[in-house]
Amino acid sequence: MTRLLPTLLALSIAAAYGQPMPADYDQAIKILSKQGDFKEKVLKINIPRNDLKVTIDGIATPTPFGFGGWLAMTKGDGGMDVMMGDLVLLEDEVNPVMSSLLDKGLEVTAIHNHFFFESPRIFFMHVHGHGKPADLARMAKPAIDLIGKGSPKHQSTITGGTSNITAGQIDSAAIAKIVGHEGEQTGAVYKITVGRDDLKLKEMGAPINSRMGLNTWAAFFGSDANAEIAGDVAMLPSEVPRY
């Protein structure tokens, strides 16, 4: 029994924190000099904008509410990985980051905003690529290194409003009951993520799951008396409401 304890402990740690990191993914993380984890056959690399002090309509809002960028990789056919990501950028970062990604052979599949009345103005850039993990990391690194390093050349196009939401107690159990899904608490933010595993989506043989970005999520910040919500909804064309 004594000999089994170290093995059981290792298995418990792996279950709690994810699967053992494959060597090629460990190399990719080191190239990017970022933190990440490996779960459900997906490497998730975190690129949070902790450097930003964001307000939404005058509300000081923490990074977990929706300012955490990321890259994700998973195995496809022919020894190639599929990479997807969502980068959180200031207006002045959009052009240089996009140019770097395209110059290195990666694809930019979308640029959009998530919020109204946020300050500074923030855009989200979706990234896509195929290749070996280390090669993808090297292609992405020059763009990632630009994030948070430049000096703004323009005044933000948005200024905050007059809302008075502050961090408080949110009844997350009540929210989970209404939504029908449990969420996770990160600091003052409660976030529910719902994968679209029903779609069985694949790209180049790689299953595209929730950790690769195929999910619906909603984040809550504030208190039971006054709160704000942000999120993304993953839908098929037939599911998009038409007015």
C-alpha positions, 0 to 999 in steps of 0.5 A: 500500500505504501508503494502505491501512494506516490503513484496514486498521488501523481494520478490525483494531481494529473486528474486535478490539473490536466494530462501530462504535457506532451513534449512537443506542446511543452516546447511550444509553451517555452517558445512563447514564454507563456503558461498553459495546460493540456486537457481533453487532448488540447493545449491551451496557452493563456495570453491574458491582458493583465496589463490593462485597466478596463472600464465598461460604461464606467465600471472597473472590470477585471481581466477574467470577465472577458479580456483573457486571450488564448491560443489552442492546439490539437492533433489533426491528420498527417502529423499536423496540429490545428491551432486556433486562438483569440487575441485581446488587442487595443486599437493601436495593436490591431494592425501590427499584430495582424501584419505579423501573423499574416507575414508569418503564414498564419490566418486571421479569421475575424476581428470584432468587438465584444463590448460597448462603451469600454475604455480603452477600446478593445478588439478581438482577433481570431487566429488560425493555422496548421503545422507542427506545434513548435513551428506554429509557436514560432510563427505566432511569437512575433505577434504575441510579443507585440501585445502590451509592448507598444505606446498608444498613438491614438486616444481611445475612441470610447470613454466610460459612462456613469454605471455604478456596478462594483464587485460584490456577492453574486448568487452563482448557484441561482444563476447555474440553476437558471442556465442549467450548467455549473460555472467557475468562480475566478476572483469576482467573476463567475463564468459559465462555459457550455461546449457544442459537443453535439456538433461533432465538428472536425478540421483536418481530422482534429476534433474541435471541442470547447477548449478549441473555442467551440463553446458558448460562455457567459461571465457575470460581475457585480452583485445580486443588486446590480451586475453586468454580463458578457459572452459569446454564443456558438450557433449554426446558421439555422440557430441564428435568430432572424428579425 
